[in-house]
Amino acid sequence: MQVELGDWLPELPALDNPGCVQAKNVIPRAVGFSELDGMESFSNALSGACLGSIWMTDATGAAQNFAGDSTRLYKFTSSAWANAARTATYAAATSWNFEKFGNRCIAVSPTNAMQYYDMASSTTFQNVGGSPPQASYVAAVRDFLVIASVASYPYRVQWSGFNNSELWTPSLATQSDYQDLPGRGGNIRGIVPGEYGVVFQESSIWRMDYTGPPTIFRFDEVETGRGTPASRSIVPVGNIVYYYDWAGFYAFNGQASQPIGNERVDAWFSRNCGDFTSIQGAVDRVNRIIMWAFKSRAAPTYNDRILMYNYSIGKWSWGEVTTQFIAERRAPQLTLDQLDTPLPGGIDSDSIPMDSQAFSSNLQIQAFDSLNRAATFEGAPLTAVIETKELAFDESRADTNAILPLIDGGTVTVRFAQRNTQAVTASYSVSTGLNRVGEACKVVTGRFQRFEITITGGFDRARGIDIRTRKAGRR
C-alpha cells in the first residue's frame, strides 16, 4: 500500500490526515518535498546585527545591494560590505527600510533623517534635501516617494512632490501632501509600493490611488479588523501581498484578503511563535516560496525558525534555521580582475565555489547569520523529518513488517508508531535503517499506524512510502 506525502497539515487530526503531520527542514513541492539546505556565508560581517537589506538596479541595469545596522549603512561590492554611512554617526537605529526612487537608494529609520545614495555618483549616504520628516516606512507609489508612520504621527502617510524626493512642503503646485488615517486601525505597520499604495495598520488595510489635484491621493479602507502587528511580515509577490494578521496568514489582492493558513498552520504558528513582532518575511522566487522567519518560544536572540509557503501550489513546511534578517538579493556581476576580492587566496584554496548563488546574477534569497554575515541557503543539507498521516486498518489490528521509502537520495531511517485506540498516545519504535533492498524492516502490530522518516545527507525528492502490511491474527 502506497502513502503519498501530501500537504503538511499540523492542525488536522493525525488519523486519516489528508496530508502529513510533520514536514520539518524540507521545501514543499507539488509532489512531496525536497531538501532544505543550511546557510553558507559569503561576505564579511556588518558591525552589528542587520536591520534591513535591499537590492535594486541602477540606471545602467547593474545590481546594487544595500544594508544597515544600528549605526551604519552599507553598500555591497564584490563580496564585501563597505561602510557607506555619512560622516556623522547615526542615532541607534531599530530598523532600516529602503526604496528605489529614480537612481537613488532611499533609506529611512524612525530615529534618523532620511538618507539617499545616488547610484551613479555617491560614495556615502547623505541627508535627503527638503527636510523630510523621519519615518519608519518608505515606498515609491507611481511618481511619488511615500513615507508612513511619520515622526510623532504613527498613523500619518506623507508623500513628496511629483517625481522629486526633495519637495516635502504641502503644495498643490508640487502635489506634496499628507493624510492622517482616521478610525481605529492603530499605528501604521507598513506600505507596499506600486501603481497604487497599500498601507497596513495594525487592524486596517488602506488602498491609496492617485487622483491628481486637489486631493492628490484617494484613501479607501478596504479591510477593517484585519491588518498586521508585524511590519516585516508583509511580502509582495506580483499583484498579491502576503502578510501575517493576528488571526493568521493572508493574501491580499488589492481589494480583499483571503486566508492561506486557516485550519492548516495558523494555530501551529500561534503555539510555536514566541514573539509576533519578530516575524520577518521574504520571497524565494527560485523555489516559489515565501519564508517567514520568527522566534520560537525558547526566546532566542535571533529568529530561529522559518515557516515556508509555496505560493504556486499552496503547500507549507517549516525549518530550524537561525537568521538575523532575510531578503531578496541579486549579486553584482564580477569581472576576472575582481575575483581577487572574494577569492584572495585563489580559486584553488578559497572555499566559496564559483557556481555559488553568491555570484549568480539571478534573483535569490539571502539571510544574515548570527555573525552579521550575508549567506545563501547553500550550506549542508539540514536533517529532514517527515511524518505520515495515521492509517486505520478497518476494525482489526494489522502487522506491518517493512516500509519502502520512496525517496531519491539521502540516508534514511524510520520510526514506526502505533496505537490501538485514539484515546492513547502513539508509541514509537527506535529508528531503523534501510536494508540492501531499501526497506526498513520491523514488525509492528496496531490498529492505527504512522511512520516518521528522517533523512540526512541531502536528497532530491521525498514523495511517499510503500507499506508492507497484513491483517494481524487473533490472540
N, C-alpha and C positions, 0 to 999 in steps of 0.2 A: 504494500500500500504506500503510495507516494503522498507526501505532505509538502505543499509549497510554503515558502517563507514569504508571506504576504505583508500587508501593511503592519507597521508597529502600532498597536492599539492598546496601550497600557491601562486605559480606563475601562475597558470592557472585561468581563469575566474571562478567566483562562479557559474555561470549558467551552469548546466549540467557538473560540475566538475567530473571527473572520480572517485575522492575520496572524501576528505572533505577539508574545507578551514581553519580549526583550529584544532590543536592537541597539547594542552599545558598541561604539567605536567602529561604525560602518556608515557608508553612504547609501541612501535609499535609491534604488533603481526601479525601472519598470518591471523587471523580473528579479526578485531577490535584492541582494545588497552587494556592494563592493567594498574594498578595504578603505579605511581612513588612515592616512599617514600622519605621523607626528611632525613637529615643526623643525626646520633646518634653517638656522640663522645665516645671513649672507652679508650683514653690514656691521659697521661699528656701532657703538652704543650712544644713545642720546644721553645728556647729562642727568636726566630724570625720567620718570615714567611718562610714556607717550599719552598725550591728552587730546590728540586729534591728528588726522592724516588725510591727504587727498592727492589724486593725480589729475593732471589736465594737460592739454596740448597748447603750445604757443602758436604764434602767427605762422610759423613755418611748418607746423604739424608735428614738431618734436615733442615727446612726452617729458613732462616735468613733474616731480614729486616733492611734496612739502609735508612737514610735520611740526608739532610743537609739544613742549613740555611746560613745566610750571614757570620757567624763567626765560626760555629761548624759543625761537622759531628756526627751522632748518630747511635747507634745500638739499636734495639728494643728487650727488654727482658720482658717476661710475658706480662704486659700491660703498660710498661713504656719505654719511650725513654731515654736512658742513654748516656751522653756525651762521645763520643769516639774519640774526636779530639786529635791531637798530642799536646804536651806541648806548643809549640809555637802557637801564635794566628794567625789565618788565615786572610789574607787580605780580605777586604769586597768582598765576592763573589756575583756575579749577577746570577749565575746558578751553579748547580752541575749535572753532568752526570755520571752514574755508569755503570759498566760492570763486569761480572764474567770472570775471566781468571784463569784456574786451580782451586785452592782452595782459591784464593784471590778475594776480592771485590776491584775493581779499581775505584777511583773517580777522575774526572777531573773538573777543573774550570779554566776559562781563566785568573784569577788573582792569581792562586796558583799553587804550584808544584804538580805534580801528586801524589796521595795518594794510599796506599794499606792497606787492613785489612786482615790478614791471618785468615781464619775462624776456623782453628784448634788451633792457638796459640796466636793471638793478643788480646790485651785488648784496644788498641787505634790504630788509623790510623797512618801511618808513610810515609815519603817520599819514593817513588819508587827509587831504585838504578839505576845507569847508566845515571843519569842526563837527563831524557826525557824532552823535551820542554813542556811548558804549552800549554794547548789546550782546546778547547770548547767542543769537542765531542769525544766519545770513543766507540769502538765496537770490538768484537772478530770475526775475519774472518779466518776461518779454524784454523791454529795453530799460528796465529799472533795476537798480540794486536795492533789495528789500532787506530790512533788518527787523527782528522781533524780540520781544522781552527787552525793552529799551530802558537802560539806566534805572530810574526809580519807578518805571511803569511796566510791570511784568505782563500786562495784558495789551500792550501797545505794539502795533505794526507801523513801521515808518519806511518811506521809500525816497530814493534820491531823485534828482532832476532827470529828465528824459536823456538816456544814453550818457549820463555824466555822474560818476561816483563821487564828485566833489561839490555837488549842489544839494544842500540839506535844509535850507530855509524854505518853509512852506510858501509856495508861489504858484499861481495859475500859469504864469509865463513859463516856468521851468517844469511844472507839473509835480514838483516835490510836495509831499504832504504826509499826514499820518492818520491812523484810525485806532481809536481805543475800542476794543471789542466789548460789547455790553453783555449783560447776562451773568449766569452763574457758572460759566465754563472753567473758571480758575485761571491760573498762570499759563502763559504760552509755553509749550514744550518743544516746538519745532516748526519749521516751514520748509515746504518742498518746492523746488524751482520748476520752471517750465512756461508754457504758453499761458497758463493760469497758475496761481499760487494755491497751495493747500496749507492752511495754518492749523496746527494741532494745539489745543488746550488740554488741560487735564481731563475734562469731561465734555468737550465740544470739538467739532471739526468745522472749519470755515473754508469756503472757496472764494478766492479773490480774482475777479475778472476785470480786465482793462476796459474802461468805457470812454476814456478821454475826459477833457474838462467839461463841466466843472467838478464832477465827483472823482475823476481820475480812475479809481478802482471801486467796483461794487463788491461788497462783502455779503455772502449768503451763508447762514449757518445750516449746513447740510446734514449734520449729525448732532443730536443732543443726547446727553447722557452717555456719550461714548467719546473717548479721546485716549490719552496715554500719560502715565506717570513717568515714563522713561523716554526721554528725548532721543537717545541713541538707538531705540528700538525701531525707529522709522526708517524703512528701506524701500526706496522707489525702484521699480523694475519696469521699464516701458511706461505704460499708462496706468499701472497698478502700483499702489503704495501699500506695503505690508507693515504692520505695526502691532505692538502689544497694548491692549486695553486691560483695565483691571479685571474684566471678565474673561480675558483670553486673547488669542491671536486672531487678527482680522486682515482682510484685503479690501482696500478702498479703491473704487474705480473712477473717482471724480464726482460721483453723485451719491453713492451709498456704500456701506461696508457689508461684507459677507464673512461669516465665521469660517475659519480654516482649522481650528483646533478643538472645537466643541465635541465632547464625547470621544475625543481622540487623545490629546496630550495636555489640554488646558489644566485639568485637575492635577495631573502628574507634575506639571511645571510649578503649579502653585505650592504643592507639597515639597518640592525639591529646591526652589529658589529661595535663597536667604536674604536677598536684597533686590527688590524690583527696580530700584533706581540704577542698579549696576548693569542692567541689560544693555547690550551693545551689538548691533547687527550690521551685516554687510552681505553683499551678493557675490557668489562664486558663479560667474556666467559659464565657465567651462563645464561644471558639473550640474548647472541649473539648480543650485540650491542656495537658500538663504541661511546663513549661520547667525544664530543669536547666542552670543557668549553671556554667561551670567555666573554669579557666585552661588555656590551651594550653601546649605545651612551650616556647614563647617566653619563659616566666616573666614575664608582665606583673604590674603592681602589683595590678590587679583582674581579676576574671573577664572574659575577652574572647571567649568562645564560649557559645552556647546550643544544647543538644540538645532537640528538641521531639518529644513523643509524643502523638498524637491517640488518647486512650483509648477513644473511641467506635467507632473503626474499626481501631485497631491499626497505624497508619502513623507513620513517622518522618520528620524532616528536621532541618536544623541551620542556625545563623545566626552571623554575626560581629557581635556586639554587646557593648560593654563595660558591665558593671554592677558596682556595689558590693553590692547586695542587691536581691532581687526578692521580692515578697509580694503577696497578695491585698489589695484595698482597696475600701472603699465610701465615697464622698465625702459629707461633711455637706451638708445642704440649706441653700442660701443664700436670704435674702430680698433684695429690691431694695435695701434700705438697706445690706446687707452687701457689695454689689458693689464698693464703693469700695476694699475691701482687695485683692481680686485684680486689680482694674482701676482703679488710682489715676488713670490718665490718661483714663479714659472708654472706652467700647466702640469709639469711632472710631479711637483712637490706640494702644491696648494690643493686644498680639499674641495673647493667648490667645483662641481662638474660643469663643463661648458654647455651641457644640454639642460642645465637647471632653469626653472622658470624665473629665477632671479635675473637672468639675462635675456628672457624672451620679451619680444615686443607685443605679445598677445596680452589681453586683459587677464588678470589673475587676482587671487586673493592673497593678502599678506597679513601677518599678525606680528605684533611686538611681543617678545618674550619677557620673562621676569628680569632679564638683564638689560632691558631697554633696547634690544637689537631687533631689527626687522628680520622676518623669517617667512619662508614659504612652507606650505604643507607638503614637504618632500622628504621628511625625515624617515626614520624607521617605522614600519607599519605598526600601528597600535594593536594590542590584543583585543580581538573582536569577540563579543559574546552575543549569541542569538538563541533565543528560547522559543520553541514552537508553541502553538496552542495546545490545550489539553484535549485529548481524544477520549471519547466514551465508547466502550465496547459493549453495546447493547445492554442486556441485563446480567451479563456474566462477566467474570474476570477473563483477562487474556494473558497469555505468556508471550512476552517479547524476548527474543534471543539475540537479535542483531539489528543494527540500522546501518544503512549505507548513505553517508553524507554526500549530497550532490553539490560538491564544492570544487572549484578549479584552483588548485594550489594551496599552499599553506600546510601547517602541521595542525591536525585536528584531534581534539579529544572530546568525549561526550559524557554527560551525566544523564542517567536515566532517573526519571521521577515517577512516582506512582502514589495513588491513594484509592481506597475502596469506597469512600463516601465524600461528599462535598463539605461535610462538617469538620473535617480534619485537614491539617496542613500536609502538603505533599512531602513525601520522603525521598531524598536524593541519594543516589549511589555515589561512590567515589568515581573520579574521572577515569575513563577508559580510552586508550589509544586505538588506532586502526591496525588491523592485521594486514597481511600481504595482499589481500584482495580488496582492501579499502573499507572493510566493515568494522564497526565497533561491536564487539560481542559481549553480551551479558544477559543472563536470564532474569527477567523482572516480571512479576505477576501482579496485576492490579486491574481494577475496573476502569480507572481513569489514569492515563499516562501522558507524559510530555517529555521533551528532550532538550537539554541545554547543550549547545555546541560552542566550543571555544576554539578560535583559530589564531595561531601565532605565525609570524614569519611572512605575512602578506599573502594575498590571494586575489584572483581576478573577479570571481563571481560566486556567491553562495545563493543557491536557488531553492533548495529543499532537501528532504531526506526520503529514503525508501526504507520502510519498516518491514521487518520480518516478524510476523506475529501469528498466533493461532489461539483458538479458544482453549482456555485452561480446563483441565479435568476437574471433576468434583472431588471434594475431600469429605 
